[in-house]
Amino acid sequence: MSKAIEMKKSVVEEIKGKIDGSQSVVLVDYRGLTVEETTELRKKFREAGVEYKVYKNSLMRFAFKEAGLEDFNQHLKGPNGVAFGIEDPVSPAKITKEFADNHKNLEIKAGVVDGKVIDLQGIMDLADLPSREVLIAQVLGGLNGPISGFANVLGANIRNLVYVLDAIKEKQEQ
């Protein structure tokens, strides 16, 4: 096999590995962004632990097909960048949505979440979700409420008993 074919196969395997190892994938058309804007987008992705790469569409087609996501291939037209959400499924969608709101040249095309291809509206809905940490905090806060209430009820009974005993003591001293 020629070196070029071997390199292409290794890139396809790399892409497939990233697809399989990601909680979400977002595809964007970056056409029209300046170098500074692209650098800013890459920096935001890096800070959030999101991996952003530009691959040839033909190589991405093979990788998405091997990953069982052939429906995704219909979106692979024009210059594309791919954001892989390895740690947090919401981050790639949230960052691309915020960036696209401020930079009209960035077009969000489609994505993958939990092995399912989602369209632009699905990406927007995903971007509106709170981050994983916020969701965990909300769940823990919801669980903590009843426990705190129960502790207050138990504490109130003990406090009331102490008040009654104090009142009896004061009455006997008089």
Buried (B, 14 or more C-beta within 10 A) or exposed (E): EEEEEEEBEEBBEBBBEBBEEBBBBBBBBBEEBEEEBBEBBBEBBEEBEBBBBEBBEEBBBBBBBBBEBEEBBEBBEEEBBBBBBBEBBBBBBBBBBEBBEEBEEBBBBBBBBEEEBBEEEBBBEBBEEEBBEEEEEEEEEEEEEEEEEEEEEEEEEEEEEEEEEEEEEEEEEE
